Amino acid sequence: MRPKSFFVNGGAGRVLCSIPAFEKYQEEHPDEDFLIICEGGTDFFKGHPTLYGKVYDHWHKNIFRDKLISTDVKTPEPYRVWEYYNQKCNLSQAFDIEINGKGVRELPKPTIKLSKDEQVNGKFIVAEVRQKTNKKKTVVFQPFGRGVQTAGNIITDSSGRSFEFKNVVSILKRLQKKYSVILMSEFGFDFEKEGLRDTVSFPAGQNVPLRGWAGIIKEADLFLGCDSVGQHIAYSVGTPVVAVMGSTFGVNVSYPDHEKVDVLDMGEGLRLYDPIRVCPDEESARVNDGIMAMNDKVEEVIMKSVDKMMNRYYTKPDMDIVLPESYGGPQGGCPTCPPDAPVSAPKQQGMGPIELEAASNGVKIPSLEPSKKGFSQNVKIN
């Protein structure tokens, strides 16, 4: 039997959600030299302990003549799975049905293996906004999905997945009363002009890549967002999630049964399923248009969920971060060294050269159930 080459297309969220299915395929076909061809980038496979050696970009030089010609080419499409478009499974499970054919089953979280640099940079970005705002609890807020577009100074999302801009500003102001905030967005705006008093961290301005965002989300205390890649990253790395759904179903695109995920459903009883990647459907697009518009009561429900999840899962950081100069830390010299001569290293059995060097410089090395019903029925959009 010929080995298979699986083509994975679409955005980063789809790529990330495909990982558990490929882990299962490898587990159940240990001797098959299968390939994974990514049309949307290989970022989330990087560092994977068993799959990365099988992963190629679709533009890899000579990939057809050197690899694909000897394989059966398959293109799994989860949106065309009956269980998916009938709200019987989530995106990862739909990939699993397409790739492994075992029906709906429980799957592990997607594996994201971050490098030390990616983890450390995440710590620095989170520590920076905490120190600038003097607020120790940090929320990453991703209000816009992949379908968002800008025209002049107007931001729209015809797919009905993104927060409305006026609600973005209002929720940022509400968040800033208690928390430091990192905005996960491809584009920013004039925060001061919109009346935001505290610093809003905007790493996209420094071209932080998606794997860098994984490091940030892992270090943050909570993720708040729409149906987009950020919530999948947060679920994968174990950060509590408040996910707000509009035109899409939480059971399809999120994790409503997981204890650290609170899905709030703006579209319940209102939306029509949009058969994206199956066929165009103008009626669902019109029905779902504007479904994410919120009034004050809805914003209050979101904030109550944020507070609930933060209070339940917040843990104090295991170490204090001293920022480097590039992140606004102390200039020049060693910020953790005493001003006079270095302290002699204590003689302790079992200390290696790294520990001895650290000790001689005074540096300590650390050892390395919410509601799932979403919005109550009495919260209505006026």
BELSUL-V729512 format. One record per pair of residues at least 4 apart in sequence whose C-alpha atoms are under 6 Angstrom apart, sorted by sequence separation. I is the first residue (numbers start at 0). J is the second residue. D is the distance in Angstrom with one decimal. If there is no record, write none. Layout:
BEGIN
I&J&D / I&J&D
END
This chain:
BEGIN
24&28&5.9 / 25&29&5.4 / 37&41&5.9 / 47&51&5.3 / 61&65&5.8 / 62&66&5.3 / 63&67&4.6 / 64&68&5.7 / 83&87&5.8 / 88&92&5.8 / 95&99&5.4 / 96&100&4.5 / 113&117&5.9 / 116&120&6.0 / 122&126&5.9 / 123&127&5.9 / 129&133&5.5 / 149&153&5.6 / 166&170&5.9 / 174&178&5.7 / 191&195&5.3 / 203&207&5.3 / 207&211&5.7 / 233&237&5.9 / 249&253&4.9 / 266&270&5.3 / 274&278&5.9 / 283&287&5.9 / 293&297&5.7 / 305&309&6.0 / 306&310&5.9 / 309&313&5.3 / 322&326&5.9 / 324&328&4.3 / 350&354&5.7 / 358&362&5.6 / 63&68&5.7 / 82&87&4.7 / 83&88&5.3 / 96&101&5.9 / 129&134&5.2 / 149&154&4.6 / 190&195&5.4 / 202&207&5.8 / 233&238&4.9 / 323&328&4.7 / 324&329&5.6 / 357&362&5.0 / 45&51&5.8 / 82&88&5.7 / 96&102&5.3 / 129&135&5.4 / 148&154&5.8 / 322&328&4.4 / 324&330&5.5 / 44&51&5.5 / 148&155&5.3 / 255&262&5.6 / 147&155&5.6 / 147&156&4.2 / 146&156&5.4 / 273&283&5.5 / 146&158&6.0 / 271&283&5.1 / 344&358&5.4 / 344&359&4.4 / 77&93&4.8 / 343&359&5.3 / 77&94&5.1 / 144&161&5.2 / 221&238&5.8 / 223&240&6.0 / 225&242&5.6 / 270&287&5.5 / 342&359&5.4 / 35&53&5.9 / 36&54&5.9 / 143&161&4.5 / 181&199&5.9 / 221&239&5.0 / 222&240&4.8 / 223&241&4.8 / 224&242&5.2 / 225&243&5.0 / 34&53&4.9 / 35&54&4.7 / 36&55&5.0 / 37&56&5.0 / 38&57&5.4 / 142&161&5.8 / 180&199&5.6 / 181&200&4.5 / 182&201&5.4 / 217&236&5.7 / 221&240&6.0 / 223&242&6.0 / 243&262&6.0 / 341&360&5.6 / 36&56&5.7 / 37&57&5.7 / 142&162&5.2 / 239&259&4.9 / 240&260&4.7 / 241&261&4.9 / 242&262&4.8 / 243&263&4.8 / 244&264&4.8 / 245&265&5.0 / 246&266&6.0 / 36&57&5.5 / 217&238&6.0 / 239&260&6.0 / 241&262&6.0 / 243&264&5.9 / 244&265&5.6 / 245&266&4.7 / 75&97&5.5 / 246&270&5.8 / 336&360&5.7 / 2&31&6.0 / 4&33&5.7 / 10&39&6.0 / 2&32&5.9 / 3&33&5.0 / 4&34&4.6 / 5&35&4.9 / 6&36&4.6 / 7&37&5.0 / 8&38&4.9 / 9&39&5.8 / 2&33&5.2 / 4&35&5.8 / 5&36&5.9 / 6&37&5.9 / 8&39&5.6 / 137&178&5.5 / 139&180&5.9 / 246&287&5.6 / 136&178&5.3 / 137&179&4.7 / 138&180&5.0 / 139&181&4.7 / 140&182&5.1 / 141&183&4.7 / 137&180&5.7 / 139&182&6.0 / 140&183&5.8 / 134&178&5.6 / 134&179&5.4 / 245&290&5.8 / 245&291&5.4 / 129&179&5.8 / 47&112&5.9 / 46&112&5.4 / 160&226&6.0 / 3&70&5.1 / 2&70&5.2 / 3&71&4.7 / 4&72&4.8 / 5&73&4.9 / 6&74&4.8 / 1&70&5.6 / 3&72&5.9 / 5&74&5.7 / 17&91&5.6 / 16&91&4.8 / 20&95&4.5 / 17&94&5.8 / 137&219&5.4 / 142&224&5.3 / 137&220&5.3 / 138&221&4.9 / 139&222&4.9 / 140&223&4.8 / 141&224&4.5 / 142&225&5.7 / 144&227&5.1 / 138&222&5.6 / 140&224&5.6 / 160&245&5.3 / 159&245&6.0 / 160&246&5.8 / 159&246&5.1 / 19&109&5.5 / 18&109&5.5 / 121&214&4.4 / 117&211&5.6 / 121&215&4.0 / 118&214&4.9 / 122&218&5.9 / 117&214&5.5 / 264&373&5.4 / 258&368&5.9 / 261&371&6.0 / 263&373&3.9 / 262&373&5.7 / 263&374&5.7 / 109&235&5.5 / 108&235&5.5 / 159&287&5.8 / 159&288&5.6 / 162&291&5.7 / 163&292&5.8 / 159&290&6.0 / 89&250&5.7 / 90&251&5.7 / 89&251&4.0 / 90&252&5.9 / 88&251&5.9 / 89&252&5.8 / 12&228&4.4
END
